[in-house]
Amino acid sequence: MCLAQANPSDCDALAALARSAHSHPWSAKQYRDSLASGHTCWILRTADETEQGRGEIAACCVVSRLFDEIEILDVAVAPQWRRQGVGGYLLQRIFSELPEDIARVLLEVRASNRPARALYHKLGFSEDGRRKNYYPKPDGSREDALLMSLVL
């Protein structure tokens, strides 16, 4: 797997990945707007070449920096790459690329997303709080977000 920063030409593929990974996925426009606003989108590509000359995107993570903190805004792993350590590998690689002045990583996760919560705990994140009724659910109801942080 190769780690790289996404560019606007990757946004359609990122949106397709998000559709396969999330019940309320980001659109290609949201990825483009995120990049345009200065966020960084890290992608993991397979080493296999496609007709476009690049490997497929196996996972992505969008981060935003504010002073000495990084907030994870979006993480998506393609269904065929789940439960193989790809999400953890992506986050560990991103953390190793962060500037030395970054002191903390923040994120929020659906309370029902047990696999993601287990991964974040394994990486050393702690739960700091809860946002009630934050995420929409497919049935029209809402669920809580858990706030998590990792001190680097």
C-alpha positions in Angstrom: 0.0 0.0 0.0 1.2 3.5 -0.9 0.3 6.5 1.3 -0.3 9.8 -0.6 -2.2 13.0 -0.3 -5.3 13.2 -2.5 -5.8 15.9 -5.1 -9.0 17.2 -6.7 -8.8 14.5 -9.5 -9.3 11.8 -6.8 -12.6 13.3 -5.5 -14.9 11.1 -7.7 -13.1 8.0 -6.5 -13.2 9.2 -2.9 -17.0 9.7 -3.1 -17.4 6.2 -4.5 -15.4 4.9 -1.6 -17.5 6.9 0.8 -20.7 5.5 -0.7 -19.4 2.0 -0.1 -18.4 2.8 3.5 -21.0 5.1 5.0 -24.7 5.5 5.4 -24.4 9.3 4.9 -21.3 9.6 2.6 -19.5 12.7 1.5 -20.0 13.7 -2.1 -17.2 14.4 -4.6 -18.0 18.1 -4.1 -17.6 17.8 -0.4 -14.2 16.2 -0.9 -13.2 19.0 -3.4 -14.5 21.7 -1.0 -12.6 20.1 1.9 -9.3 20.1 -0.1 -10.0 23.7 -1.3 -10.4 24.8 2.3 -7.0 23.4 3.3 -7.9 20.1 4.8 -5.6 17.2 3.9 -7.0 13.9 2.6 -4.7 11.0 3.0 -5.3 8.0 0.8 -3.9 4.4 0.8 -3.6 3.0 -2.7 -3.0 -0.6 -3.6 0.2 -1.3 -5.5 -1.8 -2.8 -8.4 -1.9 -0.6 -11.5 -5.3 0.2 -13.0 -6.1 1.6 -16.5 -5.7 5.1 -14.9 -2.1 4.1 -14.0 -2.6 4.2 -10.3 -3.7 1.6 -7.7 -7.2 1.6 -6.4 -8.0 3.6 -3.3 -8.4 1.2 -0.4 -8.9 3.8 2.3 -8.9 7.5 3.0 -8.8 9.9 5.9 -9.5 13.6 5.9 -7.9 15.7 8.6 -8.0 19.4 9.6 -5.3 21.1 11.5 -6.0 23.9 14.1 -2.9 25.1 15.9 -1.4 22.1 17.6 -4.3 19.7 17.0 -5.5 17.5 14.2 -9.1 16.6 13.9 -10.1 13.5 11.9 -13.1 14.5 9.8 -13.7 11.4 7.8 -12.3 7.9 7.6 -13.4 5.3 5.0 -12.1 1.8 4.2 -13.3 0.0 1.1 -15.5 -3.1 2.1 -13.0 -5.6 0.6 -10.2 -4.1 2.8 -12.0 -4.2 6.1 -11.0 -6.4 9.0 -7.4 -6.6 7.5 -5.8 -3.9 9.5 -5.9 -1.3 6.7 -7.7 1.4 8.8 -5.2 1.0 11.6 -2.3 1.0 9.2 -3.6 4.2 7.5 -4.0 6.1 10.8 -0.6 5.0 12.1 1.1 6.1 8.9 -0.7 9.5 9.1 0.4 9.9 12.7 4.0 9.2 11.7 3.7 12.0 9.0 2.4 14.7 11.4 4.6 17.6 12.2 6.3 17.4 15.6 4.3 20.3 17.0 1.0 18.3 16.9 0.0 17.5 20.4 -3.4 15.8 20.1 -5.7 14.1 17.6 -9.4 14.5 17.9 -12.3 12.7 16.3 -16.0 11.8 16.8 -17.5 8.4 16.0 -21.0 7.0 15.9 -21.7 5.3 19.2 -22.9 2.2 17.3 -19.7 1.9 15.3 -18.1 -0.8 17.5 -15.3 -1.8 15.0 -14.1 1.8 14.6 -14.3 2.4 18.4 -12.3 -0.7 19.0 -9.7 0.4 16.5 -9.4 3.9 18.1 -9.1 2.4 21.6 -6.4 0.0 20.3 -4.5 3.1 18.9 -4.7 4.7 22.3 -7.6 7.1 22.0 -9.8 7.8 25.0 -13.4 8.8 25.1 -13.8 12.4 26.2 -17.5 13.1 25.8 -20.8 12.5 23.9 -22.8 14.6 21.5 -26.5 13.5 21.9 -28.4 12.8 18.7 -25.6 14.0 16.5 -25.6 11.6 13.5 -28.6 10.9 11.3 -29.6 7.2 10.9 -31.2 5.7 7.8 -34.5 5.3 9.6 -34.8 9.0 10.2 -33.8 8.8 13.9 -30.5 10.1 15.3 -27.7 8.6 17.3 -25.0 9.9 19.6 -21.4 10.7 18.6 -18.6 9.8 21.0 -15.8 12.4 21.2 -12.4 10.8 21.4 -8.8 12.1 21.6 -5.3 10.8 21.4 -2.4 12.7 23.1 0.7 12.3 21.0 
